[in-house]
Amino acid sequence: MKVKNLAMIWAALAFSLALALPANAAPSSPGVAVEVLDGYSCDYGVDIPFTRSARTQNYTFALYAGSTAAGTPTVKAEVTITPTAQVNVHLPLRHDAAASSTWTLRVTAHVAPGREAFDREASIDKTFTTPPSCGCAAGTAGAYYVGTGTAASPFQVATPEQLQHVNAHLDKSFLQTKNLDLASRAWTPLGGNGLANFTGSYDGGGHIVSNLKVNAEMAGLFGYIRDGTVQRLGVSRGSATTSGIQGRSGGLAAYALGSSTVSECFAATITASSPHVGGGLIGTAGEGAQITNCYSAGCSVSANYCGGLIGATATAYVTYCHSYGDVLSSSLYYGNLFGSFGGGGSANCVSMAPACGHGAVSSTILGTADAFKKEASFPGWDFSAVWRLDNGAIYPNLRAFNH
């Protein structure tokens, strides 16, 4: 009896990898069934172009950390492939989101029923290194290794370098996956200041950026947001400084304009200073920008147009926001919510007096700090899904930051 190895295994494994497709996008090709063993799951992974043997449909795919298939595999899956043409096999894999990593893929082909007398089980290994998923060259500082920058598959931001690298992809979508500390780092704002505006989407994932230190014309974590989205992001401790005559400063952003939306964000213990416009959270919001479910707390702001939450607005819409304990210094206009409110609208916003230094706003004025500890002081606010006011809390916090 002549025993043959299954054909096409090596050719099938001469593959390139496309990384970080989201699991909910069902990236495996039609006709490919993947059963991941041992309960392993991940919302990203690796794609493997694969052409099956004409003599079997059944395979085991196993991924091992490192350059050899030694020990226990990180991921193991039973794979059935019906098409005879090349297909895509997607395996979940929690590889490093901040740097390249080396893995070894072992594919074992199983003998098809009825061919036991002719074939035998065979395996082959292929070692690969995960490349950046953002199109940047390997070794690029801050390159992304998870995500494709789309709304369905945002670039994952896991390090300060990757946060700074947003400036190379200002129109893309991002998801921050952990708290980031910018201590000892001179920050370049995201968008503006000679760069294109930030027009993408940034989801902080309920995480915090701390120890910001920025000195720029448009000073903030973000410099210039236009028609972009920032949500579920906190900035805590640090400074945003500008000396420009027309400069803006804000802990989260210097500018938010156009159809920009900022939601479920906060600034705490930020020092913002500008000879022109400064705010604890945002310097200037205008041209239809929407700011909702945000707050500033314990910020120190110095500017001509000086706001605890926002320095100045020019046709912006601000709802369900509060300012608590901000220290304001201005020779012109100052207010706990707004230094100046120039059109647009405000609703269901809460602060102590004065709420606004110049212009008319609709807000609730609380007479004492103790009033911030009571849900009744915040009529219409969503304390079941958006906000929380726990026992011992001195003001409402956002539920997005519960973890």
C-alpha positions in Angstrom: 0.0 0.0 0.0 1.3 3.4 -1.0 0.8 6.1 1.7 0.7 9.7 0.5 1.0 13.0 2.4 -1.9 15.3 1.7 -1.2 17.7 -1.1 -1.0 21.4 -1.2 -0.3 21.9 2.5 2.9 23.9 2.0 1.4 26.0 -0.8 -1.6 26.7 1.4 0.6 28.1 4.1 2.7 30.4 1.9 0.4 33.2 3.1 0.4 36.8 4.1 -1.5 38.0 7.1 -4.1 40.8 7.3 -4.5 41.6 10.9 -7.1 42.9 13.3 -10.4 42.2 11.6 -13.2 42.5 14.1 -14.8 39.2 15.1 -18.3 40.6 14.6 -17.5 41.2 10.9 -17.5 37.4 10.3 -14.3 37.7 8.2 -13.9 33.9 7.5 -15.0 33.2 3.9 -18.3 31.5 3.1 -18.0 27.8 3.3 -15.5 28.0 6.1 -16.5 26.7 9.6 -14.2 27.6 12.5 -14.8 26.0 15.9 -12.4 27.6 18.4 -11.6 25.3 21.3 -11.3 25.8 25.1 -13.5 28.9 25.1 -10.9 31.2 23.7 -12.3 34.5 22.3 -11.0 37.9 21.2 -12.6 40.7 19.2 -9.6 40.8 16.8 -7.1 38.2 15.4 -5.4 37.1 12.2 -6.5 36.2 8.7 -5.0 33.3 6.9 -5.4 32.9 3.2 -5.6 29.1 2.7 -6.2 26.6 -0.1 -7.3 23.2 1.0 -6.2 19.9 -0.3 -8.6 18.3 -2.9 -8.6 15.2 -0.6 -9.8 16.6 2.7 -11.9 19.4 4.1 -11.0 19.0 7.8 -8.1 20.7 9.5 -6.8 21.8 12.9 -5.3 25.3 13.1 -3.1 26.0 16.2 -1.3 29.3 17.0 1.8 29.2 19.3 3.6 32.2 20.8 7.1 32.4 19.5 9.1 31.0 16.6 8.3 27.3 17.2 5.2 25.2 17.7 6.2 24.1 21.2 4.1 23.7 24.3 0.5 24.5 24.5 -1.0 26.5 21.7 -2.6 29.9 22.6 -5.4 29.3 20.1 -6.6 26.0 18.7 -9.5 25.6 16.3 -11.1 22.8 14.2 -11.7 24.1 10.7 -13.8 22.7 7.9 -13.4 24.1 4.4 -15.8 23.3 1.6 -14.6 25.5 -1.3 -11.6 24.3 -3.3 -10.5 27.8 -4.2 -8.4 30.0 -1.8 -10.4 31.1 1.3 -9.8 33.3 4.3 -9.6 31.6 7.7 -10.0 34.0 10.6 -8.7 33.0 14.0 -9.1 35.1 17.2 -5.7 36.1 18.6 -5.0 38.5 21.5 -1.6 39.6 20.1 0.2 42.7 21.3 -1.7 45.8 20.3 1.3 48.0 20.6 4.2 46.2 18.9 4.9 43.4 16.5 4.9 39.8 17.9 6.1 36.5 16.6 3.8 33.5 16.3 3.9 30.0 14.7 0.9 28.6 12.9 0.6 24.8 12.7 -2.0 23.4 10.3 -2.8 19.7 10.6 -4.7 18.1 7.7 -7.0 15.2 8.8 -7.7 12.1 6.6 -11.1 12.3 5.0 -13.5 9.4 5.8 -13.0 6.6 3.3 -9.4 7.5 2.5 -7.7 5.9 5.5 -5.9 3.4 3.3 -4.5 6.0 1.0 -3.6 9.1 3.1 -2.2 10.0 6.5 -2.5 12.9 8.8 0.1 15.6 8.1 1.1 18.9 9.6 3.2 21.9 8.6 4.4 25.0 10.5 4.7 28.6 9.4 6.2 31.4 11.6 5.1 35.0 11.1 5.5 38.4 12.7 2.5 40.7 13.1 2.9 43.8 11.0 1.4 47.3 11.6 -2.3 47.3 10.5 -2.2 51.1 9.7 -0.1 50.9 6.6 3.0 52.2 8.4 6.4 50.6 8.1 7.4 48.1 10.8 9.2 50.0 13.6 7.2 53.2 13.1 6.8 54.9 16.5 3.2 54.5 17.7 2.1 52.3 14.8 -1.2 50.4 15.3 -1.3 46.7 15.3 -5.0 46.2 15.9 -7.8 47.7 13.9 -8.1 49.1 10.4 -9.2 52.6 11.3 -12.8 52.2 10.3 -15.9 52.6 12.5 -16.3 48.9 12.6 -12.6 48.2 13.3 -11.0 51.2 15.0 -7.3 51.4 15.6 -6.7 50.4 19.2 -4.7 52.9 21.3 -2.7 51.3 24.1 0.3 53.5 24.6 1.2 57.2 24.7 3.1 56.7 21.5 0.0 55.3 19.8 -2.0 58.2 21.1 0.5 60.7 19.6 0.4 58.7 16.3 -3.2 59.8 15.8 -1.7 62.8 14.1 -0.7 60.5 11.2 -4.3 59.3 10.7 -6.5 62.3 11.6 -9.5 61.1 9.7 -9.7 57.6 11.1 -11.5 55.9 14.0 -9.8 55.0 17.3 -10.5 53.1 20.5 -8.4 53.7 23.6 -8.0 50.5 25.6 -6.3 51.6 28.8 -5.4 54.6 30.9 -2.4 56.5 29.6 0.1 58.6 31.5 1.8 61.4 29.5 4.2 62.4 32.3 7.6 63.7 31.1 6.3 64.0 27.6 6.0 67.3 25.7 2.7 66.8 23.9 1.9 67.8 20.4 -1.9 68.4 20.1 -3.9 66.1 17.9 -4.9 68.1 14.9 -4.3 71.8 14.2 -1.1 73.8 14.8 0.1 73.3 11.3 -1.4 69.8 10.9 -4.8 68.9 9.4 -7.8 69.1 11.7 -9.0 66.0 13.5 -12.0 64.8 11.6 -12.1 61.2 12.8 -13.7 59.5 15.7 -12.0 58.9 19.1 -13.6 56.7 21.7 -11.7 56.8 24.9 -13.5 53.6 26.1 -14.0 55.1 29.5 -10.3 55.7 30.0 -8.2 58.6 31.3 -5.2 60.5 29.9 -3.2 62.0 32.8 -0.4 64.4 33.2 -0.9 66.3 30.0 1.7 69.0 29.3 1.2 71.0 26.2 2.4 74.5 25.0 1.0 75.4 21.6 -1.0 78.0 19.8 -4.0 75.7 20.0 -3.3 73.9 23.3 -5.0 70.8 24.5 -4.9 67.0 24.1 -6.7 67.8 20.8 -5.7 71.0 19.1 -8.5 71.3 16.4 -11.5 69.1 16.1 -13.6 69.8 13.1 -16.6 67.6 12.2 -15.1 64.9 14.4 -16.3 62.9 17.4 -14.7 62.5 20.8 -16.4 60.4 23.5 -15.9 58.6 26.8 -12.5 60.2 27.4 -11.2 61.9 30.5 -8.2 64.2 31.0 -6.8 64.4 34.5 -4.0 66.5 35.9 -1.8 68.5 33.7 -1.6 71.8 31.8 -2.5 73.3 28.5 -0.8 76.6 27.9 -0.7 79.1 25.0 0.9 82.5 24.7 -0.6 83.3 21.3 -2.7 86.5 21.1 -5.5 84.4 19.4 -4.6 81.2 21.1 -7.0 78.8 22.7 -6.4 76.3 25.6 -8.5 73.5 27.0 -7.7 70.2 28.7 -9.5 68.1 26.2 -9.4 70.4 23.2 -8.5 73.9 22.2 -11.2 74.0 19.4 -14.3 72.0 18.6 -16.1 73.2 15.5 -18.5 72.3 12.8 -20.5 69.1 13.3 -18.1 68.0 16.0 -19.6 66.0 18.9 -18.0 65.7 22.3 -19.9 63.5 24.7 -19.3 61.7 28.0 -15.9 63.5 28.5 -14.4 65.3 31.5 -11.5 67.4 32.6 -10.3 67.3 36.2 -7.5 69.3 37.9 -6.3 70.8 34.6 -4.5 74.1 34.4 -5.5 76.0 31.3 -4.0 79.4 30.5 -4.3 81.7 27.5 -4.2 85.5 26.9 -7.4 85.0 24.8 -9.7 82.0 25.4 -9.4 79.2 27.9 -11.6 76.5 29.3 -11.2 73.5 31.6 -12.6 71.1 29.0 -12.6 73.0 25.7 -11.3 76.4 24.7 -13.8 77.4 22.0 -16.8 75.4 20.7 -18.7 76.7 17.7 -20.2 76.4 14.2 -22.8 73.9 15.4 -20.6 71.8 17.7 -22.5 69.7 20.2 -21.2 69.1 23.8 -23.3 66.8 25.9 -22.9 64.9 29.1 -19.5 66.4 30.0 -18.1 68.1 33.1 -15.1 70.0 34.5 -13.9 69.7 38.1 -11.1 71.4 40.0 -9.6 73.0 36.9 -7.7 76.3 37.1 -8.3 78.5 34.1 -6.7 81.9 33.3 -7.8 83.8 30.2 -9.7 86.9 29.0 -12.6 84.6 28.0 -12.4 82.2 30.9 -14.8 79.3 31.5 -14.6 76.4 33.8 -16.2 74.1 31.2 -15.8 76.1 27.9 -14.0 79.4 27.4 -16.2 80.7 24.6 -18.9 79.4 22.3 -19.9 80.6 18.8 -23.1 78.8 17.9 -22.6 75.7 20.0 -25.1 73.4 21.7 -24.3 72.4 25.2 -26.5 70.0 27.2 -26.4 68.0 30.4 -23.0 69.4 31.5 -21.7 70.6 34.9 -18.8 72.5 36.4 -17.6 71.9 39.9 -14.9 73.7 41.9 -13.1 75.3 39.1 -10.9 78.3 39.9 -11.2 81.1 37.3 -9.0 84.2 36.7 -9.9 86.8 34.1 -9.7 90.5 33.5 -12.7 90.4 31.1 -15.3 87.6 31.2 -15.5 84.5 33.3 -18.1 81.9 34.2 -18.2 78.5 35.7 -19.7 77.0 32.6 -18.8 79.6 29.9 -16.6 82.6 29.8 -18.7 83.9 26.9 -21.8 82.3 25.2 -22.3 83.5 21.7 -25.3 81.8 20.2 -26.5 78.2 19.8 -28.2 76.8 22.9 -27.7 75.4 26.3 -30.0 73.2 28.3 -29.9 71.2 31.6 -26.5 72.5 32.5 -25.6 73.0 36.2 -23.0 75.1 38.1 -22.6 77.6 40.8 -22.8 81.3 40.1 -21.8 82.8 37.8 -22.6 80.3 35.0 -21.6 82.6 32.2 -19.5 85.8 32.0 -21.0 87.2 28.8 -24.2 86.2 27.0 -27.4 84.5 28.1 -27.6 80.8 28.9 -30.2 78.5 30.3 -28.7 76.7 33.3 -29.4 75.7 36.9 -27.5 77.7 39.5 -26.7 75.8 42.7 -26.2 77.9 45.8 -23.9 75.5 47.7 -21.4 72.7 47.0 -23.6 70.3 49.0 -26.3 70.7 46.4 -24.0 68.8 43.9 -24.4 65.7 46.0 -28.2 65.4 45.2 -29.7 63.9 42.1 -32.6 66.4 42.5 -30.3 69.2 41.7 -29.9 67.8 38.2 -33.4 67.6 36.7 -33.8 65.5 33.5 -30.3 63.9 33.9 -30.0 60.2 33.1 -28.7 58.6 36.3 -29.5 55.1 35.2 -27.3 54.9 32.1 -25.0 58.0 31.8 -24.4 59.5 35.2 -23.9 58.2 38.7 -23.9 59.9 42.1 -22.6 57.3 44.6 -22.6 57.7 48.4 -19.7 60.0 49.3 -19.4 61.5 45.8 -19.3 65.3 45.8 -20.6 65.7 42.3 -22.0 63.5 39.5 -19.5 61.3 37.6 -19.9 59.5 34.3 -20.7 55.8 34.3 -18.5 55.2 31.3 -15.5 55.4 33.8 -16.8 52.7 36.2 -14.0 50.2 35.4 
